[in-house]
Amino acid sequence: MVAMREVGIVLCIDASRLSRNSKDWAHLFELCAYFGTLIADLDQVYDLTAPNDRLVMGIKGTMSELELTILRRRLQGGLESKAARGELRINLPAGYVYDGDDIVMDPDQRVQAAIRLMFDQFDRSSSIRQLAMWYRDQDIAFPVKPMRRSASTQWKIPTSKTLRKLLKHPIYAGCYVYGRRATVVDFVDGRLVKRETEPRPVDQSKVCLHDHHAAYITWDRLLANLRKIGKNHVRWAMQQSPGVAREGLALLSGLLRCGQCGGKIYVGYKPRNAIYFCDGGHEKGSKRCLAFGSQRIDQRVVEELCRAVEPLAVEAALLAARDVEQQLAERGRHAELELEAARYAADRAFAQYDQCDPQNRLVADTLERRWNERLAEVRRAEERLETCRAEVSKLSMDQERQLRELASDFPTLWKHPAADARLRKNVLRAAIREVLVRSSGDGQEPEVTVHWQGGAHTRFTVQRRTRGSSGQSNSSLEALVRTLAETLSDAEMARVLNMRRTTTPGGLRWTRDRVRDYRRLHHIRLEPGRTEGVLTMSQAMRYLGVGHSGIVTLAERGIIDRNQASRFAPWRVSRAQLESERVQRVLGILKATGRLPRGGWPENQRGLFDADTRLTSENESGAS
C-alpha cells in the first residue's frame, strides 16, 4: 500500500519493531523515502527523506536486530547449558520414561523384556531386515511410542525403520546425547530453506554424557551393533561393504577381493551356477581382471573351514543348543508378560462394564464389546503361551550324545539339508575376514589367500576346469565331431550333440565354446571347402524353388538321394544331382502340374514296339 501511494503515515508504538531483519528494514526505508510516507512512534514523527531522521531510524533498526540476536543466543545457550547437565527433556524412546527430571526404565516389565529381547535377537540375526521378518513371522508385538509425549505406548509389529532407530539409539547404553543434528541454511529456488543434517557420530555430539541413567546394554555392545549395521550398509564406491548374507549359491559373496586391482569381486548368477568376476577398477569400459566359477573355490574354502573348525565343533554345537533353549525361554517369558497384560486389560474392561447402568444400552453395548475384545486377546495370548511352552524342552542325555556325534563330523553337518545358504554364509563370515584371489591371467591356477578373523592366513591354489579335456575322450566321439565339422558350425554341432544326448568328456552339456575347445584339443578344423558341392535340405529347397513337402516327396520317391552325417544332423544333397537332366525334367512336371507323374518316370517307359524289337533280337541271337 505504501508503493500505491495510499498510505501517508505509518503509526506504531516502536518503529524498530516494523521489521525483524536488516533486509526488510532497508526495504521499508527505501519505499517510505521514495513515496514520502512518514513513520511515527511514541517519541516522534520521522521523515525518511531527512538525513537526520534516516540516521536515527537506522540506528534503532540495528539495535533491534542486535537485541533479537542476543536474545536468541541466550535462549540457545540456556538450552545447551541445561543439556550439558543432562536436565533438558528430550523425546524418550520405548523403554524409558521420566520420573520427575530423571530418566528411568519403564516400570512395565513387559516393555523392559521386549527391549532386551530386541537386542538379544539382533545378535542372532544378520541384519535389521531379518530381525523385522522374525517379529513378523513369530507374530510378536513390540512397544512403539508415538512422537507425541502425551500419547501412550502402542503394541504392534515393528518395522525395519523403527528397529533401525532403536538399535542405533545411544540412550539404551545409558548415554545422554544432545546436538547430533546441525541446522544448515540452503538457497533453493530463490529462497532460504533450513534443514537438519544427518546425525553425527555420538562422540561428535555437542553433549555426550555416559552412565547418565540405567542402561539396557553396555557401551561396547552398542558399538558392536553399529559396526554390524554399518557392514550391512551397501557402500559400492568405498569397496568395503560385504553386504547381507542372502540365499544365493555363491558362498563367498562379499568376502572375495581381487589381488590385481584391490577391488571387491562381484557375483553373477546363471540358472545352475554362479561366477565370480572383477571388473578391473570398476570403471566403465575397463577390462576384467579375472573371472572364475564359484563351485571349486567355494568347495576348497569350505574344506579349509571344516579343517579349522572341526576341533571346536562339539563345543560350538552345545553352545548353539543352549542358545536355542535360552531363546525359547525368552519367548516364553515374553508370552507370559503378554498374557498378564491382556488379563489386566480384560479385568479393567469388566470393571468399567460392571459399573455401567445396564439400562443405558448406548454405553453398555460399547463397554460390552470392549470387554469381549479384551477376552479374545486373552485367549490368543494363552494359545501363544501354550505354544511357547510346548517348544521349550531341555536336551536329554541321548539327544546330547547324538549332538556330540553329529558335531564330531562337521563336513556332514555342513551338508545337512536344514543348513541353508544364508546360515552357511554367516558361519563363513564369522570365521573368515577376507579372501584374496590373484591370477596371472594366462590360464594358470588362481592363487587364493584366506585371511581368518583371528589373524592367521591360509594360502592355496584352485585347479581350473579345463574345458573340453576333462575326463577321458573316446574315438567314436572324435570321429563324430570330425564328420560334423565338414558341414556344420560349432553352434550347430553343439545342438546335434545335445540332441543325441552326448555329453562332453567331463559330463557337461555341449556349448559352442566347448565344441570349439574340443576341436582345438584334437586338431579338428572346420572344412567348409570339402562340402562346396553339398547342400542342406533348406538350401536345396531354395535352389530348386520348391517347398518342404516338395523336396521331401522327391526324396521319398527316390528322385534325389540324401544322407546324414549323424542322427539329428541336417540332411545333405549333392548339387550335381540337383542339376541332372532327370531331376530337372521331373521338377518341370511338378511346377507345371503341381504333382509328380504316376505309373513310372518317362525315362523308364518303353515305346509301343519295344517288345517286338526285343523278341526279334532274341530270335536272331538264338538262330546264331
C-alpha positions in Angstrom: 0.0 0.0 0.0 3.0 2.3 0.6 4.0 1.8 -3.1 0.5 2.6 -4.2 0.6 6.0 -2.5 -2.4 5.1 -0.4 -0.5 5.5 3.0 0.6 8.8 4.2 1.9 7.8 7.7 2.7 4.6 9.5 1.8 4.6 13.2 3.5 2.2 15.6 4.4 2.0 19.3 8.1 1.3 18.5 9.4 2.0 14.9 12.2 -0.6 15.4 9.6 -3.4 15.5 8.4 -2.8 12.0 10.8 -5.4 10.7 12.9 -8.3 12.1 16.0 -8.1 9.9 18.1 -5.6 8.1 16.9 -6.6 4.7 13.2 -5.8 5.4 14.2 -2.7 7.4 16.2 -1.2 4.5 13.4 -2.1 2.0 10.9 -0.2 4.2 13.2 2.8 4.4 13.6 2.9 0.6 9.8 2.7 -0.1 8.9 5.3 2.6 11.6 7.7 1.4 10.6 7.3 -2.3 6.9 7.8 -1.8 7.1 10.4 1.0 5.4 8.2 3.7 6.1 9.3 7.3 6.7 6.9 10.3 5.6 7.9 13.8 6.1 6.2 17.2 5.6 7.3 20.8 8.7 9.5 20.6 8.3 11.5 17.4 7.5 11.5 13.7 10.2 10.5 11.2 10.6 11.8 7.7 12.9 9.4 5.9 13.7 12.0 3.3 15.6 13.9 6.0 19.1 12.6 6.7 18.9 13.0 10.5 15.7 11.1 10.8 17.0 8.4 8.4 20.2 8.1 10.6 18.1 7.7 13.8 15.9 5.1 12.3 18.9 3.2 11.0 20.4 3.1 14.5 17.2 1.9 16.0 16.8 -0.9 13.4 20.4 -2.0 14.0 19.9 -2.1 17.8 16.7 -4.0 17.4 18.3 -6.7 15.2 21.2 -6.9 17.7 18.8 -7.3 20.5 16.9 -10.2 18.8 20.2 -11.9 18.1 21.3 -11.6 21.7 18.0 -13.0 23.0 18.1 -15.9 20.6 21.7 -16.8 21.6 20.9 -16.5 25.3 17.9 -18.9 24.9 20.0 -21.3 22.9 22.8 -21.1 25.4 20.3 -21.8 28.2 19.2 -25.0 26.4 22.7 -26.2 25.8 23.7 -25.4 29.4 20.8 -27.4 30.6 21.6 -30.2 28.2 25.2 -30.3 29.4 23.9 -31.1 32.9 21.6 -33.8 31.4 18.5 -32.0 32.6 17.0 -31.0 29.2 14.0 -33.1 28.4 14.0 -35.0 25.2 11.7 -37.4 23.4 12.4 -40.7 25.0 12.0 -43.9 23.0 10.2 -47.0 24.2 11.7 -48.5 27.4 12.3 -45.1 29.2 10.1 -42.6 31.0 10.6 -39.5 33.1 10.4 -39.7 36.9 10.5 -36.0 37.7 13.6 -34.8 35.8 15.3 -38.2 35.9 15.3 -40.7 33.1 14.3 -44.2 34.4 13.4 -47.5 32.8 9.7 -48.0 32.1 8.2 -49.7 35.1 6.2 -52.0 32.8 8.2 -55.3 32.9 6.7 -56.3 29.6 8.2 -53.3 27.9 11.6 -54.0 29.5 11.5 -57.6 28.4 10.6 -56.5 24.8 13.5 -54.1 24.6 16.0 -56.8 25.9 14.5 -59.3 23.5 15.1 -56.9 20.6 18.8 -56.6 21.3 19.3 -60.4 22.0 17.5 -61.3 18.8 19.6 -58.8 16.8 22.7 -60.6 18.0 21.3 -63.8 16.4 20.2 -62.0 13.2 22.5 -60.9 10.4 20.6 -57.7 9.5 17.8 -55.4 10.7 15.5 -56.7 7.9 15.9 -60.2 9.1 15.0 -59.0 12.7 11.9 -57.4 11.4 10.9 -60.5 9.5 11.5 -62.5 12.6 9.0 -60.3 14.5 6.5 -60.7 11.7 6.9 -64.5 11.4 6.6 -65.1 15.1 3.8 -62.5 15.4 5.4 -60.9 18.4 4.2 -57.4 19.3 6.7 -54.6 20.2 6.2 -51.4 22.2 6.2 -48.4 19.9 6.0 -44.9 21.4 4.5 -42.1 19.2 6.3 -38.8 18.8 3.6 -37.0 20.9 4.7 -37.0 24.5 1.2 -37.4 25.8 0.5 -40.4 23.6 0.5 -43.9 25.2 2.7 -46.8 24.1 1.2 -48.9 21.3 1.9 -52.6 20.8 2.3 -53.7 17.2 4.6 -55.5 14.8 7.7 -53.3 14.4 9.0 -52.2 11.0 12.6 -52.1 9.8 12.7 -48.3 10.2 11.6 -48.4 13.8 14.1 -51.1 14.7 16.9 -49.3 13.0 16.2 -46.1 15.0 16.1 -48.0 18.3 19.2 -50.2 17.7 21.3 -47.1 16.9 20.0 -45.0 19.7 22.7 -44.4 22.4 20.2 -43.9 25.2 19.9 -47.7 25.6 23.6 -47.8 26.6 23.0 -45.2 29.4 24.3 -42.3 27.3 22.5 -38.9 27.2 23.2 -37.3 23.8 22.2 -33.8 22.6 23.1 -31.9 19.4 23.7 -34.8 17.0 22.0 -32.9 14.2 23.0 -29.4 12.9 20.8 -26.9 11.3 22.0 -25.5 7.9 20.5 -23.0 5.5 20.4 -23.6 1.8 19.5 -21.3 -1.0 16.8 -23.2 -3.0 14.7 -21.7 -5.8 15.5 -18.2 -4.9 14.7 -18.5 -1.2 16.5 -19.6 2.0 15.5 -23.1 3.3 16.5 -24.5 6.7 17.1 -28.2 7.0 18.7 -30.6 9.5 21.8 -32.7 8.6 22.2 -36.4 9.1 23.0 -37.5 12.7 26.7 -37.2 13.5 28.6 -39.9 15.4 27.8 -40.0 19.1 31.3 -38.9 20.2 31.0 -35.8 17.9 27.7 -34.6 19.6 27.6 -31.3 21.5 26.7 -33.2 24.7 27.5 -36.8 25.4 27.1 -38.0 29.0 28.0 -41.6 29.7 26.4 -43.6 32.6 23.7 -41.0 32.8 20.9 -43.4 33.6 20.2 -47.1 33.8 21.2 -49.0 30.6 19.7 -51.9 28.8 23.0 -52.8 27.1 26.7 -51.9 27.5 28.5 -49.3 25.5 30.7 -51.9 23.8 27.6 -53.8 22.8 26.2 -50.6 21.2 29.4 -50.0 19.2 29.3 -53.7 18.1 25.7 -53.2 16.9 26.7 -50.0 15.0 29.6 -51.8 13.3 27.2 -54.7 12.3 24.7 -52.3 10.8 27.5 -50.4 9.0 28.8 -53.6 7.4 25.3 -54.4 6.1 25.1 -50.9 4.5 26.0 -51.0 0.8 28.9 -48.7 0.0 30.0 -49.6 -3.5 32.1 -46.5 -4.0 34.3 -47.3 -0.9 34.5 -51.1 -1.8 34.1 -52.0 1.8 30.7 -53.5 2.1 30.4 -57.3 2.4 26.6 -56.9 2.2 24.0 -59.0 3.9 24.1 -62.8 3.6 21.3 -63.9 1.3 20.1 -67.1 -0.4 22.4 -67.2 -3.4 24.5 -70.2 -4.3 27.8 -68.3 -4.1 29.0 -68.8 -0.5 31.9 -66.3 -0.7 29.9 -63.3 -1.9 31.1 -60.2 -0.1 34.3 -61.9 1.1 36.4 -62.0 -2.1 38.8 -59.3 -3.1 40.8 -59.1 -6.3 44.6 -59.4 -5.9 45.3 -57.3 -9.1 43.3 -54.1 -8.6 42.3 -54.5 -4.9 38.5 -54.1 -5.7 35.7 -56.3 -4.5 34.8 -59.3 -6.6 31.2 -59.5 -7.7 28.9 -62.4 -8.3 26.9 -63.2 -11.5 24.3 -65.9 -11.3 23.4 -68.3 -14.0 20.5 -70.8 -13.9 22.6 -73.6 -12.4 25.8 -72.0 -11.0 27.4 -68.7 -10.1 30.5 -66.9 -11.5 32.9 -64.6 -9.6 34.4 -61.7 -11.6 36.2 -58.4 -11.1 35.6 -55.5 -13.4 39.1 -54.2 -13.2 38.9 -51.0 -11.3 35.1 -51.0 -11.6 35.1 -48.2 -14.3 33.1 -48.2 -17.4 34.9 -49.9 -20.3 37.7 -51.4 -18.1 39.0 -54.9 -18.7 38.2 -57.7 -16.3 41.0 -58.7 -14.1 39.7 -62.3 -13.6 36.6 -64.4 -13.8 36.1 -68.0 -12.5 33.3 -70.3 -11.4 32.2 -70.5 -7.8 31.9 -74.2 -7.3 35.5 -75.2 -6.9 36.7 -72.2 -4.8 33.7 -72.5 -2.5 34.4 -76.2 -2.0 38.1 -75.6 -1.3 37.4 -72.8 1.2 34.8 -74.9 2.9 37.3 -77.7 3.3 39.7 -75.3 4.9 36.9 -74.1 7.2 36.0 -77.7 8.2 39.6 -78.4 9.0 39.9 -75.3 11.2 36.5 -75.6 12.9 36.3 -79.3 13.5 38.2 -79.4 16.8 35.7 -76.9 18.3 32.6 -78.2 16.6 31.3 -80.2 19.6 31.6 -77.2 22.0 30.0 -74.9 19.4 27.1 -77.3 18.9 26.4 -77.5 22.6 26.6 -73.7 22.9 24.2 -73.4 20.0 21.8 -75.8 21.6 21.9 -73.8 24.9 21.3 -70.6 22.9 18.2 -72.1 21.3 16.9 -73.1 24.8 17.6 -69.6 26.0 15.8 -68.1 23.0 12.7 -70.2 23.6 12.7 -69.4 27.3 12.8 -65.6 26.4 9.9 -66.1 24.1 8.0 -67.9 26.8 8.7 -65.1 29.3 7.5 -62.6 26.7 4.3 -64.6 26.2 3.7 -64.7 30.0 4.0 -61.0 30.3 1.7 -60.5 27.3 -0.9 -62.8 28.9 -0.6 -60.9 32.1 -1.1 -57.5 30.3 -4.1 -59.0 28.4 -5.7 -60.2 31.6 -5.3 -56.8 33.2 -6.9 -55.1 30.2 -9.7 -57.6 30.4 -10.3 -57.1 34.1 -10.3 -53.3 33.6 -12.8 -53.6 30.8 -15.0 -55.8 33.0 -14.8 -53.3 35.9 -15.9 -50.5 33.6 -18.8 -52.6 32.2 -19.8 -53.7 35.8 -20.1 -50.1 36.9 -22.3 -49.2 33.9 -26.0 -48.9 34.3 -27.4 -51.9 32.4 -30.4 -49.9 31.2 -28.2 -47.4 29.4 -27.7 -49.6 26.4 -25.9 -46.9 24.4 -23.0 -47.1 26.9 -23.4 -50.7 28.0 -23.2 -52.1 24.4 -19.9 -50.3 23.8 -18.3 -51.4 27.1 -19.5 -55.0 26.5 -17.9 -55.0 23.0 -14.7 -53.7 24.5 -14.8 -56.5 27.2 -15.3 -59.2 24.5 -12.4 -57.8 22.5 -10.1 -58.0 25.6 -11.3 -61.5 26.3 -10.4 -62.5 22.7 -6.9 -61.0 23.3 -6.6 -63.1 26.4 -7.4 -66.3 24.6 -4.9 -65.5 21.8 -2.2 -64.8 24.5 -3.0 -68.1 26.2 -2.7 -70.0 23.0 0.6 -68.4 22.2 1.9 -69.2 25.7 0.9 -72.8 25.3 2.8 -73.0 22.0 5.9 -71.5 23.5 5.8 -73.9 26.5 5.4 -76.9 24.2 8.5 -75.8 22.2 10.7 -75.4 25.4 12.5 -78.6 26.2 15.9 -79.4 27.6 18.3 -81.8 25.9 18.2 -85.3 27.2 21.2 -87.5 27.6 20.5 -89.3 24.4 20.0 -86.1 22.5 23.2 -84.6 23.8 25.1 -87.8 22.8 23.6 -87.6 19.3 24.5 -84.0 19.1 28.1 -84.7 20.0 28.3 -87.5 17.4 26.9 -85.2 14.7 29.1 -82.3 15.6 32.2 -84.5 15.5 31.6 -84.9 11.8 31.5 -81.2 10.8 31.5 -81.8 6.9 28.3 -83.9 7.2 26.8 -81.3 9.4 27.7 -78.6 6.9 25.9 -80.6 4.1 22.8 -81.1 6.2 19.6 -80.2 4.3 18.4 -77.9 7.1 21.5 -75.7 6.7 20.5 -73.2 4.1 22.9 -70.9 2.1 22.3 -67.9 4.4 23.4 -69.9 7.5 26.5 -71.2 5.8 27.4 -67.7 4.7 27.1 -66.4 8.2 29.3 -69.2 9.5 31.9 -68.4 6.9 31.8 -64.7 7.7 32.2 -65.4 11.4 35.4 -67.3 10.7 36.8 -65.5 7.7 37.6 -61.8 7.4 38.5 -61.7 3.7 39.6 -64.0 0.8 42.2 -62.6 -1.7 42.3 -64.1 -5.2 45.2 -63.4 -7.6 45.6 -64.8 -11.1 48.2 -64.1 -13.8 45.6 -64.2 -16.5 47.4 -66.7 -18.7 45.3 -69.7 -17.8 47.3 -70.6 -14.6 45.5 -71.7 -11.5 44.3 -68.8 -9.3 46.1 -68.3 -6.0 43.8 -67.9 -3.0 44.7 -66.4 0.4 42.2 -66.8 3.2 42.5 -64.2 6.0 40.9 -65.6 9.1 39.3 -63.5 11.8 42.0 -64.4 14.4 44.8 -63.1 12.1 46.0 -66.4 10.6 46.4 -66.8 6.9 45.9 -69.9 4.6 47.2 -70.0 1.0 46.4 -72.5 -1.7 45.6 -72.7 -5.4 42.4 -73.8 -7.1 42.5 -76.1 -10.0 40.8 -74.8 -13.1 38.4 -76.9 -15.1 40.0 -77.5 -18.5 37.2 -77.0 -20.9 36.8 -79.8 -23.5 39.5 -82.0 -21.9 38.0 -83.1 -18.6 37.8 -86.9 -18.2 38.8 -89.4 -20.9 37.8 -89.0 -24.6 36.9 -91.7 -27.0 37.5 -92.3 -30.6 33.8 -92.5 -31.6 33.1 -89.0 -30.2 36.2 -87.7 -32.0 35.2 -89.3 -35.3 31.6 -87.9 -34.9 33.0 -84.4 -34.4 35.3 -84.7 -37.4 32.4 -85.8 -39.6 30.1 -83.0 -38.4 32.9 -80.4 -38.8 32.8 -81.0 -42.5 29.4 -79.3 -42.9 28.4 -77.7 -39.6 29.5 -74.8 -37.4 30.4 -75.1 -33.7 26.9 -73.9 -32.6 25.1 -76.4 -34.9 27.4 -79.2 -33.8 26.6 -78.4 -30.1 22.9 -78.7 -31.0 23.3 -82.0 -32.7 25.4 -83.5 -29.9 22.9 -82.4 -27.2 20.0 -83.9 -29.2 21.9 -87.2 -29.4 22.2 -86.9 -25.6 26.0 -86.9 -25.9 27.9 -85.1 -23.1 31.4 -83.7 -23.0 34.2 -85.9 -21.6 33.6 -84.1 -18.4 29.9 -84.9 -18.3 28.6 -81.4 -19.3 26.3 -80.2 -21.9 27.8 -79.1 -25.2 28.1 -75.4 -26.0 29.7 -73.5 -28.9 32.8 -72.7 -26.8 33.1 -76.3 -25.6 32.9 -77.7 -29.2 35.5 -75.2 -30.2 37.8 -76.1 -27.4 37.3 -79.8 -28.2 38.2 -79.3 -31.8 41.3 -77.4 -30.9 42.4 -80.1 -28.4 42.0 -82.8 -31.1 43.2 -80.6 -34.0 39.9 -80.8 -35.9 39.3 -78.0 -38.4 36.1 -76.7 -39.9 36.4 -77.6 -43.6 33.6 -76.0 -45.5 35.6 -76.3 -48.7 35.2 -80.1 -48.7 31.4 -79.7 -49.0 31.1 -77.0 -51.6 29.1 -79.3 -53.8 26.8 -80.4 -51.0 23.6 -78.6 -49.9 21.4 -79.0 -46.9 17.7 -79.6 -47.4 16.9 -76.0 -46.7 19.5 -74.9 -49.2 18.2 -77.4 -51.7 14.6 -76.1 -51.3 15.8 -72.6 -52.2 18.0 -73.9 -55.0 15.1 -75.8 -56.7 12.4 -73.3 -55.8 10.1 -75.8 -54.1 8.6 -76.1 -50.6 9.3 -78.5 -47.8 6.7 -81.1 -48.9 8.0 -81.0 -52.5 11.6 -81.7 -51.5 10.5 -84.4 -49.1 8.4 -86.1 -51.8 11.3 -86.0 -54.3 13.5 -87.7 -51.7 10.9 -90.3 -50.8 10.2 -91.2 -54.4 13.9 -91.8 -55.0 14.4 -89.0 -57.4 17.1 -87.4 -55.3 19.4 -89.1 -52.8 20.0 -87.6 -49.3 22.2 -88.6 -46.4 23.0 -87.6 -42.9 26.4 -87.3 -41.1 24.7 -88.3 -37.9 21.3 -88.6 -36.3 19.7 -85.1 -35.9 22.2 -83.7 -38.3 20.9 -81.8 -41.3 20.2 -83.9 -44.4 22.7 -83.4 -47.3 22.0 -83.4 -51.0 24.6 -83.3 -53.9 24.4 -80.1 -56.0 25.3 -82.1 -59.1 22.4 -84.4 -58.6 20.0 -81.5 -58.4 21.4 -80.2 -61.7 21.0 -83.5 -63.5 18.6 -83.8 -66.5 16.4 -86.3 -64.8 15.7 -84.1 -61.7 15.2 -81.1 -63.8 12.6 -82.9 -66.1 10.6 -84.1 -63.1 10.9 -80.7 -61.5 9.4 -79.1 -64.6 6.4 -81.5 -64.5 6.0 -80.8 -60.7 6.0 -77.0 -61.3 3.7 -77.2 -64.3 1.1 -79.6 -62.9 1.6 -79.3 -59.2 2.1 -83.0 -58.7 4.5 -85.8 -59.8 3.7 -88.2 -62.6 2.2 -91.6 -61.8 2.9 -95.0 -63.2 6.7 -94.6 -63.5 9.0 -92.0 -64.8 9.5 -91.0 -68.5 13.0 -92.4 -68.8 11.8 -95.8 -67.6 8.8 -96.0 -70.1 9.1 -98.0 -73.4 7.5 -97.4 -76.8 4.7 -99.5 -78.4 7.1 -101.6 -80.5 9.8 -102.1 -77.9 8.5 -105.6 -77.1 8.6 -106.8 -80.8 12.0 -105.4 -81.2 13.2 -107.3 -78.1 11.7 -110.6 -79.4 13.3 -110.2 -82.8 16.7 -109.6 -81.3 16.3 -112.7 -79.0 15.3 -114.9 -82.1 18.3 -113.7 -84.0 20.6 -114.4 -81.2 19.1 -118.0 -80.8 19.5 -118.8 -84.5 23.0 -117.7 -84.5 
